[in-house]
């Protein structure tokens, strides 16, 4: 079952993705386009050209899961990233805000302590 946790890592593929792609071809995008290990347990996020559809891909130890959502109206916002980069990292909060349709550029996060594990 696909669930979103603050303890997972999230990677967004910044190119437009054909939403007809399924498990194997999305896994190929992760490996070749994003230079990531698709079997890592991380969640990989894909958007179509119009940005009204999103797919999340996750390997759960014994197989792949895909979450697919199509908006009836509106679009998903792309977070700011380096030009030319094929992927970018997202936080758990950024992904949730993106899925809820909240503009990421207008959100201001107040400073908090964050424990860094060595």
C-alpha positions in Angstrom: 0.0 0.0 0.0 1.4 3.4 -1.0 1.7 5.8 2.0 3.5 9.0 2.3 5.9 9.3 5.3 8.3 12.0 6.4 10.9 9.3 6.7 10.9 8.5 3.0 12.8 10.4 0.2 10.9 11.9 -2.7 12.3 12.6 -6.2 10.5 14.5 -8.9 11.3 13.7 -12.6 11.4 17.2 -14.1 10.7 16.2 -17.7 7.2 15.7 -19.0 6.1 12.0 -18.7 3.7 10.1 -21.0 1.1 8.9 -18.5 0.6 5.7 -20.6 3.9 4.6 -19.1 3.7 1.8 -16.6 5.9 0.0 -14.1 8.8 -1.0 -16.4 9.1 2.1 -18.4 8.8 4.4 -15.3 11.5 2.3 -13.7 13.7 2.9 -16.7 13.2 6.6 -16.3 14.3 6.4 -12.7 17.4 4.4 -13.6 18.5 6.2 -16.8 17.0 9.6 -16.5 17.2 10.3 -12.8 20.3 8.2 -12.0 18.6 6.7 -9.0 18.1 3.1 -7.7 14.4 2.3 -8.3 14.6 -0.5 -5.7 15.7 1.9 -2.9 12.2 2.3 -1.4 12.2 6.0 -2.4 9.1 7.5 -4.0 9.5 8.8 -7.6 7.1 11.4 -8.9 6.2 12.0 -12.5 4.0 14.7 -14.1 2.6 14.9 -17.7 3.2 17.8 -20.0 -0.1 19.6 -19.1 0.7 19.0 -15.4 -2.8 17.8 -14.6 -1.8 14.2 -14.0 0.7 12.8 -11.5 2.1 9.3 -10.9 4.1 8.2 -7.9 6.2 5.0 -8.2 7.4 3.0 -5.2 9.1 -0.4 -4.8 7.7 -2.1 -1.7 10.2 -5.0 -1.3 8.1 -7.5 -3.2 6.8 -5.4 -6.1 6.0 -2.0 -7.4 3.0 0.3 -6.5 1.8 3.2 -8.6 -0.5 6.0 -7.4 -2.1 7.9 -10.3 -4.2 11.0 -10.0 -5.8 13.1 -12.8 -7.1 16.6 -11.9 -10.5 17.6 -13.4 -9.4 21.2 -13.2 -6.2 23.0 -12.4 -2.6 21.9 -12.5 0.2 20.7 -10.3 3.0 23.3 -9.6 6.6 22.4 -10.3 8.9 23.3 -7.4 11.9 25.5 -8.2 14.9 23.5 -9.4 18.2 23.8 -11.2 17.8 24.4 -14.9 18.7 21.3 -16.9 18.5 18.9 -13.9 16.5 15.8 -14.8 15.3 15.4 -11.2 15.0 17.2 -7.9 14.4 16.2 -4.4 11.2 17.1 -2.6 10.3 17.1 1.1 7.3 15.3 2.5 5.6 18.6 3.2 6.3 19.9 -0.4 4.7 16.8 -1.9 1.6 17.1 0.3 1.2 20.8 -0.5 1.7 20.0 -4.2 -1.0 17.3 -4.1 -3.4 19.6 -2.3 -2.9 22.4 -4.9 -1.2 24.9 -2.6 1.3 27.2 -4.3 4.7 26.2 -3.1 6.2 29.7 -3.9 3.9 31.4 -1.5 4.5 29.1 1.4 6.9 30.5 4.0 8.4 28.0 6.4 9.3 29.4 9.9 12.7 28.3 11.3 12.7 25.1 13.3 15.4 22.9 14.8 16.2 19.9 12.7 18.3 17.1 14.2 20.8 15.8 11.7 21.7 12.1 12.0 25.4 11.5 11.3 
